[in-house]
C-alpha cells in the first residue's frame, strides 16, 4: 500500500527528529535499541522514516529518549472556536439558572 506524500513526509520528519534526539544524547543506535528493547536494525528503519515500524516501538524508543510526552500532541484535535463559544455560553446559562433557583 502506497502512502500519501504527506504521510511519507510525516514519517521522514519523525525519523529525523528521533535521530537528532539520539545524537543530542550522544547515544549509539545499538545502545538506544538495547535500552528500548528493539534491535539496532529497527532504530535504523525508524530514523529512515520507515512507516512499517510498529507504533509500539516508536513509543518505546520515544520513552527511552525521554520524549514520551510529545506523543500526547500527535492526535490532538484542533479546537473548534464555534463549539468552544457554544460550550461557554451553555456554562454561563447553567450558572445563571443555578443562581436563580437558589434565591
Beta strands, then each sheet from edge to edge (+ up, - down):
end
